[in-house]
């Protein structure tokens, strides 16, 4: 701890506040630089025609038959998911896609 003459404690507070402001400004600038580089990378990937985001899930073979069995109540959704090798979110997303046509 630094010894400060009595009544001069405000100097330490002022220096601390300045230091916080400087470090905050540096961090903000670094964040902006990172976002700019990220945007440049995404734009470059799009120009090359790369697919960004979640991989596209194809309709598995036999989905239509499993869907009809499930809708008729002969099998459970969980059993259909297991047979098709799908997670529940993927299964229900494909159900919505299948129902739209």
C-alpha positions in Angstrom: 0.0 0.0 0.0 1.3 3.5 -0.8 1.5 6.0 2.1 -0.2 9.2 1.2 -0.2 12.4 3.3 -3.3 12.9 5.3 -6.0 14.7 3.2 -4.4 13.6 -0.1 -6.3 10.2 -0.5 -8.2 11.7 -3.4 -5.0 11.4 -5.5 -5.0 7.6 -5.2 -8.7 7.5 -6.1 -8.1 9.7 -9.1 -5.2 7.6 -10.3 -7.2 4.4 -9.8 -10.1 5.9 -11.8 -7.8 6.9 -14.6 -6.2 3.5 -14.7 -9.6 1.8 -14.9 -10.7 4.1 -17.7 -7.5 3.4 -19.7 -7.8 -0.4 -19.3 -11.5 -0.2 -20.1 -10.7 1.7 -23.4 -8.0 -0.9 -24.3 -10.4 -3.8 -23.7 -13.2 -2.1 -25.8 -10.8 -1.5 -28.7 -9.6 -5.1 -28.6 -13.3 -6.3 -28.6 -14.0 -4.2 -31.7 -10.9 -5.5 -33.4 -11.9 -9.1 -32.8 -15.4 -8.5 -34.1 -14.0 -6.8 -37.2 -11.7 -9.7 -37.9 -14.5 -12.2 -37.3 -16.8 -10.4 -39.7 -14.0 -10.3 -42.3 -13.6 -14.1 -41.9 -17.3 -14.8 -42.3 -17.5 -12.6 -45.4 -14.5 -14.4 -46.9 -16.0 -17.8 -46.2 -19.3 -16.7 -47.8 -17.5 -15.5 -50.9 -15.9 -19.0 -51.2 -19.4 -20.5 -51.0 -18.8 -22.3 -47.7 -21.8 -23.3 -45.6 -22.0 -21.5 -42.3 -24.0 -22.6 -39.3 -25.6 -25.9 -38.4 -25.1 -28.8 -40.8 -28.1 -29.5 -43.0 -29.8 -32.7 -41.9 -31.1 -34.9 -44.7 -34.4 -36.8 -44.4 -33.3 -40.3 -43.4 -34.3 -43.3 -45.4 -37.6 -44.7 -44.1 -38.7 -41.5 -42.4 -42.0 -41.4 -44.2 -42.9 -44.9 -43.0 -41.8 -44.2 -39.4 -43.8 -40.9 -39.5 -47.0 -42.7 -40.6 -46.6 -45.4 -38.0 -46.0 -42.8 -35.3 -49.0 -40.6 -36.3 -51.2 -43.8 -36.4 -50.1 -44.5 -32.8 -48.5 -47.8 -33.6 -45.0 -46.7 -32.4 -43.8 -44.0 -30.0 -41.8 -41.0 -31.1 -38.9 -42.2 -29.0 -38.8 -45.6 -30.7 -38.9 -43.9 -34.1 -36.0 -41.6 -33.1 -34.0 -44.6 -32.0 -34.6 -46.5 -35.2 -33.7 -43.5 -37.3 -30.8 -42.5 -35.2 -32.1 -39.0 -34.5 -32.2 -36.7 -31.5 -35.6 -35.4 -30.5 -35.0 -31.9 -31.7 -33.9 -33.2 -35.1 -36.8 -35.6 -35.3 -39.4 -32.9 -34.5 -37.8 -30.5 -36.9 -37.9 -33.1 -39.7 -41.6 -33.8 -38.7 -42.4 -30.1 -39.3 -40.6 -30.1 -42.6 -42.3 -33.4 -43.7 -45.7 -32.0 -42.7 -45.2 -28.9 -44.8 -44.7 -31.0 -47.8 
